[in-house]
Amino acid sequence: MAKSEYGTIRLLCVSALVFTAALLHCVLGGNDGVSYDGRSLIVNGEHKLLFSGSIHYPRSTPDMWPSLIAKAKEGGIDVIQTYVFWNVHEPHQGRYEFSGRRDIVKFVKEIQAQGLYACLRIGPFIEAEWNYGGLPFWLHDVPEIVYRYDNEPFKFYMQNFTTKIVNMMKSEGLYASQGGPIILSQIENEYTLVEAAFREKGPPYVRWAADMAVSLQTGVPWSMCKQNDAPDPVINTCNGMRCGETFPGPNSPNKPSMWTENWTSFYQTYGDEPYIRSAEEITFHVALFIAAKNGTYINYYMYHGGTNFGRSASAFMITGYYDQAPLDEYGLIREPKWGHLKELHAAIKLCSKPLLTGTKSNFSLGKSLEAIVFKTESGECAAFLVNKGATDTNVLFQGVTYELPLSSISILPDCKNVAFNTRRVSVQYNTRSMKIVQRFDSSEEWQEFREFIPSFDDTGLRTNELLEHTNTTKDSSDYLWYTLRIEADSPDSQQTLKVDSLAHAMHAFVNGLYAGSAHGTYKEKGFSLENNITLRNGINNISLLSVMVGLPDSGAFLERRVAGLRRVRIQGEDFSAQPWGYKVGLSGEQSQIFLDNGSSNVQWSRLGDSSQPLTWYKTQFDAPPGDDPIALNLGSMGKGAVWVNGWGIGRYWVSFLTPTGEPSQKWYNVPRSFLKPTGNLLVILEEETGSPVGISLDSVSISKTCGQVSESHYPLVASWMSAKKQRASRTKNKSRRPKVRLSCPTNKNISKILFASFGTPSGDCQSYAVGMCHSPNSRAIVEHACLGRTKCVIPISNRNFRGDPCPFVTKTLLVDAQCT
């Protein structure tokens, strides 16, 4: 399409509507839409203090969505936030897909059915550790295109897709202005990180993107994350772990302070350890953002990470995504993160009126100590006592002394009584375990198919240069064969093969025999292979398999990225400009060997005595009983991909070890919705020499629950309101005493008390021992209260444990229990 056509359509679709849409955006209220002011979003005329959680619909399955959303709601979440994945919905130009895990309308309607709001981050560039940042690869072939730039071709297709999604939501009545759940949308994504690289073409693109989005007249606000110069009326928001410290604030006094990505963990790449972010740290920074930055919208990224099924992960990303989130990869509640955040949400909601309508005052309480107070004209008051120091301390606030642990914030909904402290975790901890339900340890149940190693004569695409990998595969496969034919004039001559690559991994074959492998890393993607090879007298075939482990998802000029082999030398002679033959993908992929029909079209054989690189394996299994999530333990494998009944479970790279010598990921989620009752087809592509007889199918469950609460801890926030009523009536409040609360998942009971000590137990829920002070009645009291029950509550008091084991000492109860 000519540039003039792009420009004409853009003018028709944007310029004539921008002024009207912007005006409507600012004035809509009541039941007609969502507006905002300098305090918060305003929904149906009411200021809102909102907690949001990211759940990405393609990273889970439709049968999981109701449970995930329900658990988020139970955890105090008001909004479900999701990206919209362009390459999921338009994998081929003009051909849209919205079924199964792609059914965004069904996902949003499930959010609505459970009474929550929704936020759509349309992007449509999203990054998100998703393949190619969510962009469909067909954009790469659009003439003269430059992504995320003041470039007519890109803007044309970006507007097309954005309009498609907005109109779909409108047609289903899903915007709040229509009575639906969507209260917020996002255009673009963290553009500040690349804007400088685009120089003078960056700012005009930002203004265009904002104008284009607003012109779509959704009746709800638009945001731009990490974009401090977001044009009015688009709201600039913060991303990161410490927005209470780093966010410069809204770029207009009429915009609210919003945090669109509070990272509950961090993405993990092959070779990396998981990033553990504690519940105490997360809650501290949420409370600080609310108090210090007047924050009224906080989104947890991720609340449930899920799974990068198939080939959806970006470069070097593991298949599991944000497994350390409040809801883990399988949708199980991860404690104490889920529960401690729930308590924070409840405490903050008690402060809603002062936070949304009150006047803020700051008072120094000492070095690194501060009181931030919100007070309304009618006298409602809420206080945040902040200790940014590295030691516990006591502070004097309004004539009362409060104990304030290090790096913590205490929340006083009435400016008198502490309802919550970010460092005092009063909820339980839990432990996830994997239990083998089926071993695949018999060679008799496996069959194998050895991948065909092509030679130059087997190729149809040939050039006298080394082609760029992704432009050749068009992202239809991770794999591209580079084949070379050379002649040697002496028998069994030893030569040195050296290959430089900008792909992610490579396997070399000489005359069909394996000759070595090499790979890069997330940080150092370029690598070299240097191996000795043996050439026979006459014609020799060099076959080099270039491998991508996902496409890059970030950075400027993404369309210009180069991958694949860059130089090939044999005994010092450069063969890069010699005739090369190419083959996209593997023969097993082309035969769809992972489907029942495709599997029957190739000749399988019995499992061999030794594993060979580039081998496909298959077996069958029945669905295990019960409803616990299940996972494949691929600890015996090397690198490759796995399918169940044709569903892509994802890539695996077990041989890529972390600094501690462990795989970054060993268990791979198999959703039960992928299974049939019997005869499930399991197909594995192994690039290296892993052995399938070490694979097992494991059930995933919460096997232990643990509580560690001291006399100085605060009880759950739910008791605060009843305590307030009792204080007003001057009756004694027993509900405000701290307690250990334990609970097992549905259909499981507490079957054994593994440890119990009331006194001064040492350690924590991961490792513990009886301390200098210990009540001899600890185990008996706890067993009486808990054994055989799904839930139990043990008050922390000398009376409950029939005496004081150590007077004048603050005592703690630590209980570890098994769930069966």
N, C-alpha and C positions, 0 to 999 in steps of 0.2 A: 504494500500500500504506500502511496506517495506521502511525503511529509505534509503536504498541504491538506490531504484528507485527514491525517491524524489531528492536525491543528484545528480544522473546521469542526470535527466531532467534539474535540475537547472544549472549544468555545461554546458550542451549543449546550453541552452537558454541564458545564461548570459556571462560566462567567455570568450567564443570565440569572443564575439562581443563588449565587453566593450571598449577596446582600440580604435577600429575603430569608434565606435559611439561617444566617447568623443572627438576624433579629429574632426569629422564632425561637432559636436555641436559647437565647438569653431570657426570654419572657415566659416561656411555657411553664406552667405550673398546674396546681390543682390535680385533676384527673387526666390532664391532656398530655403529660409527658414528664420529663425529668429536667430540672434546671439545677443551678448551683449558685452559691455565693462564696464569700471568703471563708465561710465556716465549714461547709460540707455540701455534698450532693443533697438535693431536695427532691424527694419522691412523693408524689401525690400531696404536695404542699407541706411536707414534713421533713425537717432536717434529719439526716441519718448519719449515725456512727456505725460503720460497716466493717465487718471482718469477712475476708474473701479467701477462697482456696482454689488453687489451680488444679484442675483435673482435665486431662486432654483425651477427648473421646477416641481418637485412633489408637491410643496407647493402652486401652482396656477394651473389653468386649461389651456389647449391648446388654448382655445378661448381668454384667457386673455394675452397670451404671446405677440402678436403683439403690443397691447396697452402699456403694461409694458415696452417693449423694446423701443418703440417710445418715451415714456415719459422720459425714462432714457437718450436717445439720445438728446432730447430737453433740458434736464438739464445739458448737457455738458459732458456726460459719453461717453468714447471711447471704453470701454471693458465691456462685461457682464461676470461675474465670477460665476461659479456654482460648487458645489460639485457633485460628481457622487455617487449615493446611491446604494451600493452593495446589501443590503437586499430588495431594490425595484426591482432590475433587476434579482436577482437570489434567490428568496425566498425559493426555493427548489433546492437542489444540482443538478447542471447540467441542470436545466430548467430555461430558460431565458425569461424575459418579457420586451417588449419595446413598448407597445401600450399605448394610452391615455396620462395620465400625466407622464408616464414612457418613452415617446418617446423623448429621448435625441437628436437623430439625427434631428428630426423635430425642436426642440428647437434651436439647433446650426445653422441650416439652416435659421431659422427666424432671428437670430442675423446677419448672413451673408447678408440676403436679405435687412436688414436695414443699411448695410454699417458699422457695428461695428465689433470689434474683440471679441474673446472669450478666456476665461481661464478656463481650466478643472482641478478641484482639485480632482483627482481620488482617493486619499487616499491609499487604499480603506477604512481604518478606518478614519472616518470623525468627530466624536463627534457630533457637529452641533445641540445639543439638540434633536437629532433624536434617535429613539428607538435602543438601543444597539449600539449606535455610528455608525450605518450604517452596522454593521456586521450581516450577516444572522445567525439565531440562530442554524441552522444545523451544523455550525462549532463546536458548543459546544460538539457534540457527536463524533467528529473525535478523534480516539484514540491518546493519548499522546500529544494533541495539547496544545500549550501555545500561546496566541495571542500576536502579536507585539513583538516577541522575536526571538532570533536566534534558531528557532525551525523549523525543516524541514517540518512537516505537514502544519503549518501555512504559511510558505513561498511558499509552493507549490500552495495552493489555492489562496493566495494573487497574485502570479504571473499569475495564470490562469485568474483571473478576470481582472487584469490590462491589460494583453495582449488582452483579449477579447474586452475591450473598445477601446484600441489603434487601434487594427485591424479594428474595426467597423468604427472608424473615418477615418482611412486611406482608407478603401474601398469606402467611400463616398467623398473622396477628401477634407477633412475638415481641414487638417493642413495647416498652412500658407506656408509650403514648397511645398504644392500641389496647392496653390492658394486659400486655404480656410481661414476661420477666426481665427482658433485657433493659438494663438501666444505664449501660456505659459501653462504648466501643473504643477501639484503638486503631489508629492508622500509623503505618510505619513501625519501626522497632529499633530503639537505641541508635538512631541515626547519627548522633553526635560522635560516635566512635569512628565514623568514616567520613564525616562531612568535610573535614579539612583536606582529605585526599582529593576530593572533587573540586576544590578551589571555588571559583566563581559560579560553578554549576550546582553547588550544594544548596545554598540558601534559596534560590528560586524553586528548586524541587521541593524543599520543605514547605514553602508557601503554597505551591500548587497542590501538594498532597493534602494539606489542611483544608484548602478551599474546596477541593474535589470531594472530600469526605463530608464536610458540612453541607455541601450542596445537595446531598442525597436525602436530606430532610427526614431523618429518623425520629426526631422528637426527643432524642437523648443526647447527652454530651459525647464529645470525642476527646480522646487523650493522645498524647505522644510521650512515651516513656524515655527518660534520660535525654530530654530535649528541652534545655532550659530556655530556648528562644521560640518555643512552640507558639505559632501565631494565634491571636484571639480569633474565635472563642475557644480554641483547643487548649486543654489543660495539660501543663507539663507535670510529669510525675517522676518519682524516684525509683531506681532499681538498686539492689545491693543488700548487704548484710547489716549496715549501720546507718540507715537513713536518718535516724535521730541525731546523728553527728555530721553526716556528709551532705544532706540535702540543703541546697541554698534557699529553698522555699519556692512557692508559686511565683511566676513572673508577673503576676498582677494581684493587687489586694482583693480583687473580686473572684479569685479562683481558690478552691480548697486545696489543702495539703494532702497529697495522696501518694501511697507507696504501692506500686504495681508488682514488684518482685522482691519479697523478703525471702531470701534463699534458706530453706529449712535444712539443706545439706548442700551438695554441689554435684555437678555432673562428674562422671568417672570415666576415664579412658583406659584402654588396655595397658597394663603395666603399672597402673596407679592403685594405691590403697583407697578404700572408701573414705570420704570426708565425713567425719562425725561432728555435727553441731549440736550442742547440748540444748535441752529445753530451757535451762536457766539463762543461757545467753540469748536465745531467741526472744524470750519474754521480756528480758531487760531492755532490748532494743526496741521492741514494740511499745512498751510503756514509755520509753524515752521519746520516741517519735510522737506519740500522742501528747505527752506533756510539754516537750521542748519545742516541737514543730507544729503544734496544733493539729496533728494528724487525725483525720476522721475516716480514712479508708486505708486498710492494710490488707494486702494480698500475700498469702503464703505460696511461694513457688519452690517446690511443688507441695500440695497437700496430699496428692497421690500421684506418684511419677508414672508407674505402670511399666510397660514393656515396649521396646523398639522392635516390633515384629518385622519379620522378613528382612528387607534391605533398607529399612526406614531410618536407621541411625546414621548420623553424620560421621565424618572421618574419625576413625579410631575410637568412637564411643562404644561402650559395652552395651549389651542388649537390655539389661535391666536399667531403669531410669529412676533416679532419686529414690532408691530403695529405703533410704533413711528418713523419708518423709513421715508425717504423722500416720498416714495409711501407707503400708509398705507396698512393694511391687505386686503382691498377691491380694491386696485390699484388706489385710489384717491390721488391726489397730496396733501401733507401736507406742508402747509406754516407756517412760513417762511423758514423752513429747505430746501425744494427743491429749492426755488428761491435764497436763500442766497448762497447755494452751487453752483448754476449755475453762479452767479456773480463771485464767487471765481475762478471757472474754467476759465471763460473768462479773468479775470485779469491775472491769471497765464499764460495762453496761449499767452498773449501779451508779456510775458517775455521769451518765449521759446528759442530764439536764445542765449541770454546771459546765461540762465540756462544750456543749453545743450553744449555750446561751450566756454563759458567765463571762466575767472579766478575769484575765490571768494576771497573777502577781508572782514574782520570783523573790525568794529570801535566801540569803547565804546562811548556812548552818555551820560553816567551817570550811577548811580546805577540802576540795573535791566533794563537798556536801551541800545540798541545796533542797529547798522546799519550793515546789511549784504548785500554786493554789489557784483554783478556779471557783469563783463565787458569783452567784446570781443576785439580782437586785432584791429578790424575795428572801434571800438568806441561805439557799442551798449551797453547800460547799463540798468540794472534793480536793484532796491534797495528794501530791506525789512526793515522797521523801526519797531523794536520790543520793546514793553513795557511789561515786565513781572511783573511790580509792581501793587500795589493795588489802585493807584490813577491816575486820569487824569493828563497829564503833557504836556508841550511844549518842543520840542527838536530842537536843531539847527543842521541842516545837510546841508553841502555844502553851508553855508552862508544863508540858508533859514530856517525860523521857521515853524515847523509843529506841529499841535495839535495831540496828541497821547493819545487816551482814555486808561484807565486801562486795563490790560490783553488783549492787542490787537496788531495786526500787520497791518501796512499800506504798501500797495504794490505800488511802483512807477515804472511803466514799462519803463520810460525814465530817471529814477533817479532824476526827477524834479517834476512831477505832480502825485498826488495820484489818482489812479484809483479805489482803494477798501480799505476799512478798515474792519477788521473782526468783530468789535463790532458795527459798524454802519449799521444797517439793513434798507435798503432802499426799500425792497420788501414788498409785502402785507402779512398779516396774514389771515388765514381762519379758519372757524369753521365747524366741521362735526356734523351733527345731524341725529337722527333716527326719522322717522315718521311712525306711525302705519298705515299699509295698510289693515291688517286683524287681528281681534281678534278671539281667539279660546276659547271664554268665555262661550259657551253653553255646558253643560254636555251632551246634546243630540248628539252632533257631535263627541264625544269621545267614544271609546271602550277600555276595559282593559282586560289583561290576566295576572293572578297572577302566578309568577314563581313557579315551583315545588320545594319544599324543600326536598331533598333526605335524607333518613335515611341510616343506615349501610347496611340494607338488599337490598338497591337499587344500591349498588356499586359493581363493578367487580374487581377493583384494591384494594388489601388489604395487609397491612404489620403490623408488630408489632413495628412500629416506625413512627415518624413524618417525612414525605418526604419533600425534598426541593421543593419549589413551582415551579420555572421556569423550572427545569429539568423534572418536571412531566407534565407541560402544554406544553412544547416546544414552548412557546410563541404563541400558537394557540388561547389563550383566556387570558383575564385579571384575570379570576376567577378559583379558585380551591376549591372544597368542601372537608373538612376534617370531617368525620362522626365517631361517637363513640357510642357504645351501652353499657349502664350501668344499673345496677339493684339497686333499692332502696327498703328497707324493711319497710318503714313507709309511710303513705299517706301524700301528700302535705308537704313534708319536705323542709325547707328552707336551701339552700346550697349556698356557695360562689364559683362562677366560676371565675378563673383567668387564662388568656391566655397571653403569651408573644409571640410577633410576630416580624419578620423582613420583613414582606410584607409592603404594604402602607396603607391598611385599612382592616377592618374585620367586618362582621356581624354575630351575634350569634343567633341561634334558638334552642329552647328546645321543643321537641315533636311537631315540626312544628310551634311553636309560637315564635315571635320575642323576643329576650332577651337582645338586646343591640348592640352597635357599638363602634368602636374606630378607630383612624387613627394616622399615623405619620406625619412628615413634611419633606420638602426637606432636611433640615439640620439634623433633628433627625428622622431617618427613623424607628428605633425600637420603639415599643410602647407596652402598655399592656392594656388589658380590664379586669376590675374587677367589676362584677355585682352579685347581689343576684338572684338566680334562684329557681324555685319551681319544685321539682321532685315528680312524682306520685309513688304510691306503685307498684313495679314490674319493667318492662323494660322501660327505658327512652332512647330517641334518642337525642344526642347532635350533631347538624349540624353547623359547623363553616365555613363560606365563607371567604376565604382569597382572597384579592383583590390587584392586582398590578395596578398602574397608570403609565404604561410605564416601560421599562427596563432601567437600568443605562447606561449612554453613555460615561463614562470616567473612568480613573484610571487604575492602573496596575493590571494584573491578573484578568481581567474582567470575564474570564471563571470560576473563583473560587467563584464568589459572591454567597451568600446564602440569600434566601428569604423564606417567609412563616412562619408557626407556629413553634416555637421552644420549647415551654413547655406549658402543659395544666394541671391545678390543679383544683380539686373540693373538697372544704372543706379541703384544705391543702394536700390532697392525689394527688400524681403525676401520671397522666394517660398517660404520653408521650410515654411510652413503652408498652402500651396496644394495642390490635388489633384495627387498624384504617381502615376505608374504604374511598376510594377517587373517586371523579367524576370531570373530567375536563370540565370546561365551564358550561354554563346555558342551560337549555332545549330550551329556546327561541332562543339562538344562534345556537344550533344544528339543529333546525327546520328552521333556516333562516327566522325567523318571520318578518324580516325587508324587505323581498322581497314579491312581489305580490303572487307568488306561495306558499312560505312558510307561509305567513300570512293566506292564506286560509286553511291551514292544521291544524290550532289550533282553539279551541273553545273560541271565544271572548265573552265578556259579556258587558252589559251596565256599564257605569261609576258608581262606588259605592259611597255611601254617605261619606265615609272616606277613606283616602289614606292609603295603606299598603306598607311596604317595599318590595322591589323586585317585582315591578309590571311593566308590559309593557303597553304602551298606543299607540293607533293609531287613526289617523283621515286623512282626505283628504282635499286638497285645490287646488285652481286654481292659476296659475302664475299671479302675479300682472302686470298691464300694465306698459309700459315704459321700460327704460333700466338702471335705477339706480340699483346699487347693493342692495341685500336684505339680511336680517339677522333675525334669530329667537331670540327673547327676552325670555330667559329662567329664568328670575328673580324669578319666582314662584316655581322653581324646587329645588332639593337638590343636588344629585350626580348621574351620570350615563353616558349614551351615546345616540346619536341621529342619525337617518338615514332619508334620503329623497330619495325615489325611489330606495332604496337599496344602495345609496352612503353614506358612513360613513362621517358624518359632523364632528364628533370628540367626545372626552370625554367632559363632563362638570362637574363642581364641584362648584356650586353656593353657597352652604352652607358653604364653607371654606372661611371665611371672612378675610379681611386684617385688620391691626391694627386700621384703621378708620371705620371699621364696614361695608365695602362694599365688594361685590364679586370681585375676581381678574378679572373675565370675566363674563359678563352677556349676550352679544350679540354674536351669532355664525353665521359665514359666510355660506350662501347657494348660491353657484355659480349658475347663471341662466342657465348654460349649463347642470346642473343636473335636470332641470325642463322640464315638458311637459306643453302644454298650459292649460290643465285641468286634474283633477283627480290625483294630485300628492300625493303619499303615504308618510305620516309623521309617523315614529315610534320612540318611546322614551322608553328607559329602565331607570326606576327610582329606584335607590337602597334604597333611603330613603323614605320620605313621602311628597315629593313635589306635588303640584297640577297642572295638565296640563291646567286647565281652566284659569290660569293667563298668559298663553303663548300668544305672539303676533308675527306676521310677520311684520317686519319693513323695509321700504326703507331707504337707506343710501345715504346721499348727502351732498354737501357743501352748507350750508345755509347762511353763512355770510362771508363777506370779509372786512378786516380792514387795514388801512394804518396809520403809525405814522412816519413822516419824519420831521426833523428840517432843518433850514437853514444851519446848520453845517454838514449835511449829504452829502455824495457824490452821484451824479446821477448814473444811471445804467452804467455798463462798456461799453455797446454798444455805448454810446455817446462819449467814450474816443477817438476812432479813428477819428470820425468826428471833434472832438475838436482839435485833433493833426493837422489835415489838416488846420483848421481855424487859429490855432496859427501860422502855417507856413505862411499863407497868411495874417496874422495880421488883420483878420476880427473878429468882435464880435461874441462870441459863446453863443447863448441862450440855446442850447441843454444841456449844462453842468450845468444848474440850477437844484437843487433837485426838485423832484416832487413826489406826491402821485399817485401811479398807482393801480387801482382796477380792478379786473376782476372776473366774475362769470364763472362757468363751461359752457360748450357748451349747448345751448338750454335754458339757464337761463339768466335773465336780472336783473339789479339792480332795485329793486322795491320800496325800502324805505331807506331813510337815517336815521339811528338810532341815530347817533351822529355826529356832526361836530363842530370843534373849531380850529380857527387859532389864535394863541397867545401862551399862556402857559398852555395848558390843563394838568391836573394832571392824574396820573395813566398810564395805557397802554391799549392795545387792549382787555385785559380781564376785566378790571375795570377802568372806567374813569369818569372825571367830568370837568366842566369848571373851569379854573384857574383864577388867579388875572387879567390876561390879556386875552381878548377875542374879536375878531372882530364880530360885530353884523351881518355882511354880510356872515358869515361862511356858515350857512345852505343853504341860497339862492344860493350862488356861487356854492357850491358842488352839490346841487340838479339840477341846470341848466346844469352842466357838465356831470352828471352821470345818472339821472333817465331814465329808459327805455332802457339803453344801456347795452351790455354785458361787455364792458370795458370802462374805462374813465381815463383821466390823468388830475391832478390838479396841476399846477405850484405853487411853494411856493414862493410868492413874495408879497410885499405890494401892488404893482400895481394891481395884480390879485384880491386882496381882497379890493380894492378901499380905500387904506389908511393904515397907520401904526398904529396898535392899541396900541403899546407900544414901542416908539423909544429907541434905544440903548439896546434892549433886544433881545437875540436870540429866534426866534419864531419857533413854531412847528405847524404842521397841523395834527390833528388826526381825522380820518373819519371811522365810522363803518357803514356798509351798509348791507342790506338784499338782498339775491339772491332768485328769484322766477322763 
